[in-house]
């Protein structure tokens, strides 16, 4: 299958290599000059050859096309957007001339970027898929080589409009990843683990981040019993929104266990802490401008607050965390975030209606 991947960072390169290894014809498209230019240049010079290191084995993928040309997406059946969520809106706007109604646009992770697609769709009835999180946890070790740390056992995602779920599933399952299909893109947006664990963990650890001389490791150090209480309070607001939409009230730890499945017999909370204590955790955040705050608050928490506003559900913990993070960074993170105005109230309404009128509800 022809697949185009937008974003040549850690996840984009790993996904491209993995798909190429399995025989798909992949185009990897770099969308900026921010990071990993050395790896991108290496791929151009070496005919797209990249190695995945995983569990003591090496897998070689030969990426068919490595380019900066966005127009290459019009050749693909599946277009995967794999860039930081704060860049989604501008990139989606730039893609619109090249997308067509026969394609599937998979946004990974989504964070309700379906609203941005609707905002710039120009009358096109596009098939949009939102994933909850990256399929492969990895890092580029050096040009041409990626180290895989972890693979999800299941990858939850959802299709918009929901009426296209069956036909979209038939196509995406050919990619070879273990997908699990949720009922609505709102579920996929709200089950992004970064929304809950990154924001609470980083915001409540600001003193540790600033005082531990770059030796802070959030997953090891942040989640004391009191901080865990805050995490659960935020998670409850997320579940209030899911419940209002007729979706299952699934907690962060339950979804984490479902996605990662380190031990099926283990309690969900214990499973999270087992995952958190894996020995290959990297140090960080090392400063409060880290993406755990500067991305996941405006793109995640502000989006959650916007959904609460649309559904008339109170989200005081969400709002408090946004205010604390904004004060710490010295700027209003809503200005750069996914407010109702940025997402478009009409677009949110369409997504809510699709969630409430999905085939499972009829």
N, C-alpha and C positions, 0 to 999 in steps of 0.2 A: 504494500500500500504506500502511496505517496503521502509523506507527512512533512509539514513545515514546523520548525520550532523557532519561536522568537525569543531571543535571550540566550547569550553564550556564556553565562556564568556557570557556577558549579552544577546546578540542577539541570539547566538547559543542555549542557554538554553531556552530562551523565545520561539523560533521557535520550538524547540523539544517538549516543554511542550504543546504548542498550538496544534501541530500536534497530539501528543499522546492523548490529550483531545478529539480530533475529531475522534479518533479510528484508526489512523495509527500506524504501528509497527515501532518504532523509535529506532535507535542506535545513541547515542551521544558519540562522540569520541574526547577526549581531546588531543591536539597536542603539548602542551608545559607545563612547570611548572611556567610560568610567572605570572599568575594571577588566582584567584578564585579556588585555590586548596581546600580551606575549603568547598566551595559549592560542588565541584566535589566529595570530600570524603563523604560528607553528602548524596549525591545521591546514591553512592555505598552502603552505610550503610542502606539506607532506600528504597531499591528496585526501585530507579529511581523516587520516588514520589516528585513532585514539584508543587507549587501553584503559579498561576498567579493572582495577584490583579489587577482588572480592573473595573473602574466605580462603585466602591462600592461592587463589587461581587468577589467571589473567584472561580477559576476554577482549578481543580486538574488534572494533567496529570501524567500518570505512564509510564515513559520512559522505554522501554523494555530492552535495553542494555546500560550500561554506562561503557566505556572502554577507553584504550589508544591504542588498537590494530587496526592499519590502515587496516589490511586485512579484517576487518568486512565490509568494503564498498562493497565487491564483492557480498554480499547477497542482496544489495539494488537496487531498480529500479531507484530511484532518489538519487543522492549524492549532498548535499548542502555544499559548502565550505563557512564557515562563520568565517574567521579570518581576522586580519588586512592585508591590501593589500601588505604591505612590506614583508610579509611572503609567499605570493602566490607562487612565483617561486619555492622556495625550497620544499614547501609542494606538489605542483603539480608534481614535479619531483619524490617525494617519493611515490605518489599515483599510478603512471603509471603501476607498475606490477599488480595492483589489479583492475584496470578499464577495462571494456569490452565494445564492441560496442553496446550492448543492453541497456546500461544505459544512463542516462542523468546526466551530470555534470552541476550543477547550481552554479555559482560563484556570491556571494552577499556581497558587490558590486563588479562589474567586473573590471573596469578600464583597459579594453583591455587585461585581462589575457588570453583570447583566444589565444593570440600569444605565451604565455608560454606553453599552452596545445599543440599547434602545434609543438613547439620546442622540446618537450619531448615525442611526441605521439608514437614513435617507430613503425610507419606504421599503427597504429590503426585509423580507421575513426570514431572518437568520436563525439557525439552530445553534444555541449557546449551551455549553456545559461548564459547570463550575465544580472544581475539585476542592476538597477540604485542606489538603496539604500535599507537599511534594511526595512523589512516589518513592524516591531514593534519597536517603540522607548521605551526603558525600562532600568531598573537598577535592579541588584540583591540587595535586601534590607538586607537579611541575608541568611545563608544557607537554601536552600529549598524554598525560597520565592522571587518572582520577582514582582516589581511594574511596570505596563504598563503606560507610559505617553501618548502615542499617537499611533494610527494605521493609516497607509496610506489608503486613500479611494481607490486609484488605485496604483498598483505596476508595473511600466513599466519595461519590460525586452525584450530581443531579442535572437534569436536562430542562431547558426552557425553549419553547413551551412544553409543558408536561405531556401534551398529546403526542409529541415526537419521541417519547422515551423508548418505546419498543424498537423502532427502526434505527434509532441512534445507538442503542445498546448492541444491536447486531453488527454494526460497523466497528464501534470502539473495542469490543471484545476481541477483535482480530489483532489488536496491538500487542496483546500478550500480558498485560498487567492485570492483577486480580482486582477488578473493579466491583464495587457494590453500589447499587443505584438507590439513592434517596428519593423522596417524593417531590421535593421542590428545591430550587436554588437557594432559597432562604435557609433551609436546613444545612446545605453545604456551607453557606457563608458563616452561619453561627456555630457550626461544628469545627471551624478552623481552630486548632488547638492554641495558636498564637494569641487569639483574642482573649483567652482566659489566662493561660500560664505565663506568657511573656509579659503581659501588661502588669498583672499583680506582682509577679516575681521581681520584675525590674523596678517598678515604682516604689514598692515597699522596701527595696534594698538600696535606695540611693545613697545612704550613708556608707554602706559597705562597699559599693561600687567606687565611691570617691576616696575611701580611706585605706583600702587593702592593697594599694600599690600594684594594681593590675593582676592580683592573685585571686580575685573574686570569681567563683564559679556558681552561677545562679542556681543551677539544678542541685548543687550540693548544699548551698548556704542559705537559700532564701526561705524555704517553706517550713518555717517554725509553726507550731500549732495555731498561734494567733493569726499569722499571715494566711494559713490554710483556711481559717474561718472567713477571711475576706474573700479569698478565691471562691469559696462555696456560696457566699452571698452574691457575688457577681454572676456566678454560674446559675443561680436561682433566677436572676432577672432574664438571662438568656432563655431559660426553660419556660418562664412565664410567656414569653413571646411565642415560642414553639407551640405551647399548649393552646394559646389563643388562635393559632392557625390550624388547630386540629392535628398537629404533628405529635409524635411521641416525645414525652418529657425525658430526654436522655441527658445525663450529666456529663461533665467533662471527663471524669475518670472512667465512666462506662464506655464512652466513645473511644477514649484512648486505649482501653483494653481491647475493644473490638478491632481497632485499627492495627495495634501492635502485637497483641496476643503473645506475650512472652510466656505466660502460663495460664491456660484456660481455667484451671482449678483455683487460681488465686483470687482473693478479694480485689475489686477494681482499684481501690485506693492503694492497697499494697502493691498491686501491679504497676501503678504509676511510679511509686517510689523505687521499685526495682529498676524500672526503665530510667528514672532520673539518676540513679547511682551507677549506671554503666561506666566502666573505667575509661572510656575514650572521650569523655566530656571535655570540650575546649574551655579555656578560661574566658570569662566575660559575663556580662558586658564590662568593658573597661572604662566607659564614660557614659554619661546620661544622654548623649546624642545617639547612642546605639539604636539600631532599628527596632529593638524590643519596645522602645518608648517612642522614638521619632516616627516610626512607621505604624506599629500596631495600635498606638493610641488614636491617631487621626484616621487611619484607614479601617481600624477594627472597632474600637470603642465608640467613636463618633458615629459610625454606621449603626451600631447597636442602639445608641441613643436615638438615631433617626427613625429606626423601626419602632421603637417604643413610642415615639411621638406620633407616628402614623397610626398605631393601634391603640393609642390612649392608655398605655401601660407605663407606670412609673418605673424609672430606672435610677434611683438615687445613688447607688454604689458606682454605677457606670459614670454618672455625672461627676461624682466626687473624685474619681480617679482621673478623669479628663482635666478637672480643675487643678488637682495637685501636680500632674505632669506638666500642665501649661505654666503653672507658677514656677516649677523647678527649672524649666527650659527658658522661661522669660518671654514666652510668646503664646498666643492663643492657638492651640492646636486644631481648633475647629475651623480656622481660616483655611488650613491646608488639608482638611479632612472631608469625610463623606457625609456632609450635612444633607438634610432634605432638599435644600436648594441646589447643591452640587449634583446629587444623584438625579434630581428632578422628581417632584412630588407625583407627577403623572406616571413616571416610569415605576416608582415604588408601588403606586396603585395597581398597575398592570401586573407586577410581579406578585403582589399580595393576592390579587384575584386569581391568578394562575395557580397559586398555592392552595387557595381555598376551593377552587373548582377543578382540581386535578382529577383524572379518571378514577382514582381510588376512592374519591369522595362521592362519586355519582352512582 
